[in-house]
Structures are given as structure tokens and as C-alpha cells.
Amino acid sequence: MGDLSKRSTVYFEPEIHHALRVKAANSHQSVSEVVNEAVRLALREDEEDLSAYDERAAEPTLSYEALLKDLKSHGKL
């Protein structure tokens, strides 16, 4: 880890901690590296979700009732 790393205390369930340690050992990484990678992936997914939401913001909305009616009219229900 670089000099700019920050320390934080995180409490894991015992099974999760064990899985992290095994994954870290198998991938020749530290537990911190595995956790950082997982957090980066989760944040990237959030960014993609927000981007998709922004792209679709102008689309017309459809109520749940209207959706069910449409599905029924097309023989899907």
C-alpha cells in the first residue's frame, strides 16, 4: 500500500473474514488489497447505475398497474 493509505477498523463476520483471508492467500494479496478491490468494484457499479439512471431520466414513466395491464393485453399474464 502507498504512503497515502488510510487506516480504518472494519468488523467482519467470522465466516467473511475467513473467506477474505483464504482469497487473499490464494491470490497472493493482502486482505486490505482484496477489500480495496471489492470496494472499488462496488463503487464502479454504483457509478454505472447512476449513469444509466441519468440516461433514462427523460423516459416516460409507467405505473405498476399500467404495466400489468400492458402485459395482460399482450398475453404475457
C-alpha positions as CSV (number, residue, x, y, z in Angstrom):
1,M,0.0,0.0,0.0
2,G,1.1,3.5,-0.7
3,D,2.1,6.2,1.7
4,L,-1.3,7.9,1.2
5,S,-3.3,4.9,2.6
6,K,-5.7,5.5,5.4
7,R,-6.3,3.1,8.2
8,S,-9.8,2.1,9.3
9,T,-11.3,-0.5,11.6
10,V,-13.8,-2.8,10.0
11,Y,-15.6,-5.7,11.7
12,F,-16.3,-8.8,9.6
13,E,-18.4,-11.7,10.5
14,P,-16.1,-14.6,11.2
15,E,-17.0,-16.5,8.1
16,I,-16.5,-13.5,5.9
17,H,-13.1,-12.8,7.5
18,H,-12.1,-16.4,6.9
19,A,-13.1,-16.2,3.3
20,L,-11.2,-12.9,2.8
21,R,-8.1,-14.4,4.3
22,V,-8.3,-17.5,2.1
23,K,-9.0,-15.4,-1.0
24,A,-6.0,-13.1,-0.1
25,A,-3.7,-16.0,0.3
26,N,-4.8,-17.7,-2.9
27,S,-4.4,-14.5,-4.9
28,H,-1.1,-13.5,-3.2
29,Q,-2.7,-10.3,-2.0
30,S,-3.2,-8.8,1.4
31,V,-6.7,-8.7,3.0
32,S,-6.6,-4.9,2.5
33,E,-5.9,-5.3,-1.2
34,V,-8.8,-7.7,-1.6
35,V,-11.1,-5.4,0.4
36,N,-10.0,-2.3,-1.6
37,E,-10.6,-4.1,-4.9
38,A,-14.1,-5.2,-3.7
39,V,-15.0,-1.6,-2.7
40,R,-13.7,-0.2,-5.9
41,L,-15.9,-2.7,-7.8
42,A,-19.0,-1.7,-5.8
43,L,-18.3,2.0,-6.3
44,R,-17.8,1.4,-10.0
45,E,-21.2,-0.4,-10.2
46,D,-22.9,2.4,-8.3
47,E,-21.4,4.9,-10.8
48,E,-22.7,2.8,-13.7
49,D,-26.1,2.5,-12.1
50,L,-26.3,6.3,-11.6
51,S,-25.1,6.9,-15.2
52,A,-27.8,4.5,-16.6
53,Y,-30.4,6.3,-14.4
54,D,-29.4,9.7,-15.8
55,E,-29.6,8.4,-19.4
56,R,-33.1,7.1,-18.8
57,A,-34.4,10.1,-16.7
58,A,-36.3,11.5,-19.7
59,E,-38.1,8.3,-20.5
60,P,-41.8,8.3,-19.7
61,T,-42.9,6.5,-16.5
62,L,-45.3,3.7,-16.4
63,S,-47.3,2.8,-13.3
64,Y,-47.3,-0.7,-12.0
65,E,-51.0,-1.0,-12.8
66,A,-50.4,0.1,-16.4
67,L,-47.5,-2.3,-16.7
68,L,-49.7,-5.2,-15.6
69,K,-52.5,-4.1,-18.0
70,D,-50.0,-3.9,-20.9
71,L,-48.6,-7.4,-20.1
72,K,-52.1,-8.8,-19.9
73,S,-53.1,-7.2,-23.2
74,H,-50.1,-8.8,-24.9
75,G,-50.9,-12.2,-23.4
76,K,-47.9,-12.2,-21.1
77,L,-50.0,-12.7,-18.0
